[in-house]
């Protein structure tokens, strides 16, 4: 799930995500090392300077599995708002932590529960309103 370039995050998303990780029980902290690693290498910029093509919290992401061609729409949310059946994926889920901060055209490798490795490419990002 490594990204090849630094990700972009707003200061408010960064702060809220760090607070979320810091509030987790120590026994579960290792589960979320990949998200913490992404946050540590992120470029933090003002929310109004984030390009509309960057995956932010509450953004709807249109992506494609490059191996199958299957397209999907995912909304990246905080854990309390997650609902996989509605495509609302928690930022703490492996897919969510891999998507945060990516830009249109970038790809990530994502291992699904059955062990297969998928390569998802971001096709479009729809920023949240308000």
C-alpha positions in Angstrom: 0.0 0.0 0.0 2.9 2.3 -0.5 2.4 5.5 -2.4 5.2 6.7 -4.6 4.8 10.4 -3.8 4.0 12.4 -0.7 0.3 12.8 0.0 -1.5 16.1 0.6 -3.6 16.7 3.7 -5.4 19.7 5.2 -4.2 20.6 8.7 -7.7 19.9 10.1 -7.8 16.4 8.5 -4.3 15.7 9.7 -5.1 16.8 13.3 -8.3 14.9 13.5 -6.7 11.7 12.1 -3.7 11.9 14.5 -6.2 12.4 17.4 -8.2 9.4 16.1 -5.0 7.2 16.1 -3.8 8.5 19.5 -7.2 7.6 21.0 -7.0 3.9 19.9 -6.1 1.4 22.6 -2.4 0.6 22.6 -3.2 -3.0 21.9 -4.6 -2.0 18.5 -2.1 0.7 17.6 0.0 -1.7 15.4 -3.1 -2.4 13.2 -3.0 1.2 12.0 0.8 1.7 11.4 0.2 2.1 7.7 -2.1 5.1 8.2 0.3 6.6 10.8 3.2 6.2 8.3 1.1 8.0 5.6 0.3 10.8 7.9 4.0 11.2 9.0 5.1 11.7 5.4 2.1 13.9 4.3 2.5 17.5 3.1 0.2 19.5 5.3 -1.4 22.5 3.6 -4.4 24.8 4.1 -7.8 23.2 3.4 -8.6 25.8 0.7 -5.3 25.0 -1.0 -6.0 21.3 -1.4 -6.6 20.6 -5.1 -10.1 19.2 -6.0 -8.4 16.2 -7.5 -7.0 15.0 -4.1 -8.8 12.4 -1.9 -9.8 14.1 1.4 -12.1 13.0 4.2 -15.7 12.8 3.1 -14.7 12.9 -0.6 -16.4 10.5 -3.0 -13.7 8.6 -4.9 -14.3 7.0 -8.3 -11.7 4.4 -8.9 -11.0 1.4 -11.1 -9.4 -2.0 -10.3 -6.8 -2.0 -13.0 -6.7 -5.8 -13.2 -10.5 -6.4 -13.7 -11.6 -3.0 -15.0 -14.3 -3.0 -12.3 -15.2 0.6 -11.2 -16.3 1.5 -7.8 -17.4 4.6 -5.9 -16.1 5.0 -2.3 -16.7 7.8 0.2 -13.8 8.1 2.7 -15.3 8.6 6.2 -14.4 8.6 9.9 -15.1 5.2 11.6 -18.4 6.2 13.1 -19.8 7.0 9.6 -18.6 3.8 7.9 -21.1 1.6 6.1 -19.4 -0.7 3.6 -22.8 -1.6 2.0 -23.2 2.1 1.0 -19.6 2.5 -0.1 -18.7 4.5 3.0 -15.2 3.2 3.9 -13.5 4.1 7.2 -10.1 5.8 6.9 -9.0 3.2 9.5 -9.7 0.4 7.0 -6.7 -0.7 4.9 -8.4 0.7 1.7 -9.3 4.0 3.4 -5.8 4.6 4.8 -4.4 3.8 1.4 -6.7 6.2 -0.4 -6.3 9.3 1.8 -4.3 12.0 0.1 -4.0 10.4 -3.3 -4.6 12.4 -6.5 -6.5 11.6 -9.7 -4.4 9.3 -11.8 -2.5 7.8 -8.9 -2.7 4.1 -8.0 -2.4 2.0 -4.9 -1.9 -1.7 -4.4 -4.5 -3.0 -2.0 -4.7 -6.6 -0.6 -8.3 -7.8 -0.2 -9.4 -10.3 2.5 -8.9 -13.3 0.3 -5.3 -12.4 -0.2 -5.5 -11.1 -3.8 -3.7 -7.9 -4.6 -5.6 -5.3 -6.5 -4.3 -2.1 -8.1 -6.8 0.7 -7.7 -6.4 3.9 -9.7 -8.2 7.1 -8.8 -10.3 8.3 -11.7 -12.2 11.2 -10.2 -12.7 12.9 -6.8 -15.9 14.7 -5.8 -15.2 16.9 -2.8 -17.7 17.2 0.0 -20.1 20.1 -0.1 -19.7 22.6 2.8 
